[in-house]
Amino acid sequence: MTTLTLERLDNGARCRFTEDQWSVAAALAGPEGLPEWARPLTDLQPADAEPSSTETSSTEALRAQAPETEATPAGAEDADVPADDAKTPADDAERRSDADGSMHDTEAPTESGAVPDEAARPETVELDDALSEAVAMRSTAVIEIELRAVAGERGVLAMLWTDGRVGASLVRGVELRPQGGATASRLRPGVEVSAFGVDRLVDEAMRLVPPAENTVGATEAVVPKELSVALARALREGNGRVVDAIVADLGLQSAPPVLDAVARSMDGSLTVVTRSVGSTRVSAGSWLRCDAGWVELAPAPQEMVRHTPRTGEQIAQTLLFDLAGRLDAALRGADGAAEAPEQGDDA
């Protein structure tokens, strides 16, 4: 039996599971402890079957946000969510699976056609206490962050949790490939589990965000919603006549650089959703990756859309500000829920 532990990887305490190892370890999270995409792949889809509705729903947001351009993101070789040959955090687990032959949806027959006996199957694994606690963190968490990031043909799906003392994350890689006029997605075998102090929660989220630089000097632009969509389409299609007409309606000399960058060079996206105990408020942020950096799209008064270039540091500050406001309330809410049964018993 192999005992899996957290190891020092990429400046953190992490364990990269092969899919076979994860099929055993995932049971520790409990039936409600994992999002659909994080469940063992053999639970989601039988071998040789069409993509299941579960897998489709798990990656629907990534498919919808997949860029139409096939351009390779600048700096992708340094990104945690690469466009081509760079590694996602779960890639090492998949490579180990491929190397030792242990990653299969079904047992492979021998040359005689027989299924290998029990002795030929992958070794049984167990988790040490620290890793077990990280895998099961969702059950005790007071704050949950859901993160989806895409850069080129690669993406990650991630969940991060904290109980106010320590935190844990779960990450799986996704491949996105053009298929006709649509984008097909595939959950990559293997997952990464990390454990960290609560003070590193933002850092652990941001390590999954690919770099993006504002190389065109774009600034914020506020444009009517209808014209924003039409202008982006005209810029992408190179329809100069429509672009000139819309720009004239806006009273501008040319298209705002931030819109031009989104339309012509978008190669990735980022979505971050935060929930916490004791609050019904859900925080959601959405950014598009292009030559203007990470461009935040936000509604503005009078049916307008605000396009704002952001740096990674600014996204981190936004997340930190939100978490700071949630943590105290979440801990109070968790304490109140724990005391409620005792008060009922006394009554």
C-alpha positions in Angstrom: 0.0 0.0 0.0 1.2 3.5 -0.9 0.8 6.3 1.6 0.3 9.7 -0.2 1.4 12.9 1.5 1.6 16.6 0.8 5.0 17.5 -0.8 6.7 20.8 -1.3 5.8 21.7 -4.9 5.6 25.1 -6.6 6.1 27.0 -3.3 3.3 25.1 -1.6 2.3 21.9 0.1 0.6 19.8 -2.6 -0.2 16.3 -3.8 -0.7 15.5 -7.4 -2.9 12.4 -7.8 -3.1 10.2 -10.8 -6.7 9.4 -11.8 -6.5 5.9 -10.3 -5.2 7.3 -7.0 -7.9 10.0 -7.0 -10.6 7.4 -7.5 -9.7 6.0 -4.1 -9.0 9.3 -2.3 -12.1 11.1 -3.5 -14.3 9.0 -1.3 -12.9 10.9 1.7 -14.6 14.1 0.6 -18.1 12.5 1.0 -20.9 12.5 -1.5 -21.5 16.2 -1.3 -17.9 17.2 -0.9 -16.9 17.5 -4.6 -18.1 19.5 -7.5 -19.0 17.3 -10.5 -15.8 18.0 -12.5 -13.7 16.8 -9.5 -15.3 13.4 -9.2 -13.3 10.5 -10.6 -13.6 10.3 -14.3 -14.7 6.7 -14.2 -17.7 7.9 -12.2 -18.6 10.5 -14.7 -18.3 8.7 -18.0 -18.2 5.0 -19.0 -15.5 4.0 -21.5 -16.3 4.5 -25.2 -19.4 6.5 -24.3 -20.4 9.9 -25.6 -19.5 12.8 -23.3 -21.9 12.7 -20.4 -24.3 15.5 -19.4 -22.3 15.8 -16.2 -19.0 16.5 -17.9 -20.8 18.8 -20.3 -22.3 20.9 -17.5 -19.0 20.9 -15.6 -17.2 22.7 -18.4 -20.0 24.6 -20.0 -18.7 27.9 -18.8 -15.2 27.2 -20.2 -16.7 26.2 -23.6 -18.8 29.4 -23.7 -15.8 31.6 -22.9 -13.4 29.8 -25.2 -11.8 32.3 -27.6 -12.4 32.1 -31.3 -8.8 33.1 -32.1 -6.1 30.4 -32.2 -3.4 32.8 -31.3 -0.9 31.7 -28.6 -1.1 33.9 -25.5 1.9 36.0 -24.8 3.9 34.6 -21.9 2.0 31.4 -22.0 5.2 29.5 -21.4 5.3 31.0 -17.8 1.6 30.6 -17.1 0.0 28.1 -14.7 -2.8 27.7 -17.3 -0.8 27.3 -20.5 -1.9 27.7 -24.1 0.2 24.9 -25.5 3.2 23.0 -24.0 3.4 24.6 -20.6 2.0 22.6 -17.7 -1.2 22.9 -15.7 -0.9 22.0 -12.0 -2.5 18.7 -12.8 -0.3 17.9 -15.8 2.3 16.1 -13.7 -0.3 13.7 -12.3 -1.4 12.9 -15.9 2.1 12.3 -17.0 2.8 9.9 -14.2 -0.4 8.1 -15.1 0.6 7.8 -18.7 4.2 6.7 -17.7 3.2 3.9 -15.4 0.2 2.8 -17.4 -2.1 3.1 -14.4 -4.5 5.6 -15.9 -7.3 3.7 -17.7 -11.1 4.1 -17.9 -11.4 0.3 -18.0 -9.1 -2.6 -17.4 -7.0 -3.3 -20.6 -7.2 -6.9 -21.8 -4.0 -8.9 -22.2 -2.9 -10.4 -25.5 -5.0 -13.4 -24.8 -8.1 -11.2 -24.3 -8.3 -11.8 -20.6 -8.7 -8.9 -18.1 -5.6 -8.6 -15.8 -6.1 -10.2 -12.4 -6.2 -8.3 -9.1 -2.4 -8.5 -8.7 -1.8 -6.5 -11.9 -4.1 -3.6 -10.9 -2.9 -0.3 -9.5 -1.6 -0.4 -5.9 -4.0 0.6 -3.1 -3.3 4.0 -1.6 -4.0 5.7 1.7 -3.7 9.4 2.7 -1.9 10.8 5.7 -3.8 12.9 8.2 -2.9 16.3 6.7 -3.8 15.3 3.2 -7.0 13.7 4.3 -8.0 17.0 6.0 -7.3 18.9 2.8 -9.4 16.6 0.7 -12.3 16.9 3.1 -12.0 20.6 3.7 -15.2 21.5 1.9 -17.3 19.9 4.7 -15.9 22.4 7.3 -15.2 25.5 5.1 -16.8 28.9 5.9 -15.6 30.4 2.6 -15.6 28.9 -0.9 -14.0 30.2 -4.1 -14.8 28.8 -7.4 -12.3 29.7 -10.2 -12.4 28.9 -13.9 -9.5 30.1 -16.1 -8.8 29.7 -19.8 -5.7 30.5 -21.9 -5.6 29.3 -25.4 -6.3 25.5 -25.5 -5.8 24.9 -21.8 -7.9 25.7 -18.8 -8.3 24.9 -15.1 -11.3 24.3 -12.9 -10.6 25.0 -9.2 -12.2 25.2 -5.8 -10.6 26.8 -2.8 -11.9 26.6 0.7 -10.9 27.8 4.2 -12.3 27.2 7.7 -10.7 30.4 8.8 -7.6 28.7 10.1 -6.3 26.7 7.2 -7.2 26.4 3.5 -7.2 23.8 0.8 -7.6 23.8 -3.0 -8.6 21.2 -5.6 -7.6 21.7 -9.2 -8.3 19.8 -12.5 -7.0 20.7 -15.9 -9.2 21.0 -19.0 -8.4 20.8 -22.7 -10.3 22.9 -25.2 -10.1 22.1 -28.8 -11.8 23.5 -31.9 -14.3 21.1 -33.3 -16.1 22.4 -36.3 -17.8 25.6 -35.3 -17.8 24.8 -31.6 -15.2 24.1 -28.9 -14.9 20.6 -27.5 -13.6 20.1 -24.0 -12.0 17.3 -22.1 -11.4 16.9 -18.4 -7.7 16.0 -18.0 -6.9 12.9 -15.8 -5.4 13.6 -12.4 -6.0 16.4 -9.9 -3.9 18.5 -7.5 -4.8 19.0 -3.9 -3.0 21.8 -1.9 -3.0 22.8 1.8 -2.0 26.2 3.1 -2.6 28.8 5.8 -5.6 31.1 5.5 -3.2 34.0 4.9 -2.2 32.4 1.5 -5.8 32.0 0.2 -5.5 34.8 -2.3 -2.0 33.8 -3.4 -3.2 30.3 -4.0 -6.1 31.5 -6.2 -3.8 33.9 -8.2 -1.2 31.2 -9.0 -3.9 29.7 -11.2 -4.4 32.9 -13.2 -2.3 33.3 -16.3 -0.3 36.5 -16.7 -1.7 39.2 -19.0 -0.1 42.5 -19.9 -1.7 45.7 -21.2 0.6 46.1 -24.3 -1.5 48.6 -26.1 -1.9 51.2 -23.4 -5.7 50.8 -23.3 -7.8 52.7 -20.8 -11.3 52.3 -19.5 -14.2 52.8 -21.9 -17.9 52.9 -21.2 -20.1 52.0 -24.2 -23.8 51.3 -24.7 -24.5 47.5 -24.4 -26.0 47.1 -27.8 -23.2 49.1 -29.5 -20.5 47.3 -27.5 -21.6 43.9 -29.0 -22.0 45.2 -32.5 -18.7 47.1 -32.4 -16.8 44.0 -31.2 -18.3 41.9 -33.9 -17.5 44.4 -36.6 -13.9 44.8 -35.3 -13.4 41.0 -35.2 -14.8 40.6 -38.8 -12.9 43.6 -40.1 -16.0 45.4 -41.3 -14.6 48.9 -41.5 -17.9 50.5 -42.7 -19.8 49.3 -39.6 -16.9 50.2 -37.3 -16.9 53.8 -38.7 -20.6 54.1 -38.3 -20.7 52.9 -34.7 -17.7 55.1 -33.8 -19.4 58.1 -35.3 -22.5 57.3 -33.2 -20.4 57.3 -30.1 -18.9 60.6 -31.0 -15.4 59.2 -31.2 -12.6 59.4 -33.8 -11.8 55.7 -33.5 -12.8 52.5 -31.6 -11.7 52.5 -28.0 -8.4 50.6 -27.8 -9.8 48.4 -25.0 -12.7 47.2 -27.2 -10.4 46.8 -30.2 -8.0 44.6 -28.1 -10.9 42.4 -26.8 -12.3 41.9 -30.2 -9.1 41.2 -32.0 -6.9 39.4 -29.5 -9.0 37.7 -26.8 -7.3 34.4 -26.0 -8.6 33.6 -22.5 -11.0 34.3 -19.7 -11.3 34.2 -16.0 -14.3 33.8 -13.7 -14.1 33.9 -9.9 -17.2 33.3 -7.7 -17.1 33.6 -3.9 -19.6 32.3 -1.3 -19.5 32.2 2.5 -21.3 31.0 5.5 -23.6 33.6 7.1 -24.2 35.5 3.9 -26.5 35.1 0.9 -24.4 37.4 -1.1 -22.5 35.8 -4.0 -19.5 37.8 -5.4 -18.8 37.1 -9.1 -16.1 38.6 -11.3 -15.4 38.1 -15.0 -12.4 39.2 -17.0 -11.3 38.6 -20.6 -7.6 38.1 -21.5 -6.3 40.1 -24.4 -3.6 42.6 -25.5 -5.1 45.1 -23.0 -4.4 42.7 -20.1 -7.3 41.3 -18.1 -10.4 43.4 -19.2 -13.2 43.5 -16.6 -16.7 43.8 -18.0 -19.2 45.4 -15.6 -22.6 46.9 -16.1 -22.9 50.6 -15.8 -26.0 52.9 -15.5 -28.3 53.5 -18.5 -27.7 50.1 -20.2 -24.0 50.8 -20.5 -21.0 48.4 -20.2 -17.8 49.4 -18.5 -14.6 47.8 -20.0 -11.7 48.2 -17.6 -8.1 46.9 -18.1 -6.9 45.2 -14.9 -3.6 43.8 -13.8 -3.2 40.6 -11.9 -2.4 42.6 -8.8 -5.6 44.6 -9.1 -7.6 41.3 -9.4 -5.9 40.0 -6.3 -6.7 43.2 -4.4 -10.4 42.9 -5.4 -10.5 39.3 -4.1 -8.7 40.2 -0.9 -11.1 43.1 -0.2 -14.1 40.8 -0.7 -12.6 38.0 1.5 -11.7 40.4 4.3 -15.3 41.5 4.5 -16.6 37.9 4.5 -14.3 36.2 7.0 -15.4 37.7 10.3 -19.1 37.3 9.3 -18.5 33.7 8.1 -16.8 32.7 11.4 -19.6 34.3 13.4 -22.1 32.4 11.3 -20.3 29.1 11.8 -20.1 29.6 15.5 -23.8 30.4 15.8 -24.7 27.3 13.8 -22.5 25.2 16.1 -24.1 26.7 19.3 -27.7 26.4 18.1 -28.1 22.6 18.9 -26.7 23.2 22.4 -29.2 26.0 23.0 -32.0 23.7 21.8 -30.9 21.0 24.1 -30.9 23.3 27.1 -34.4 24.5 26.3 
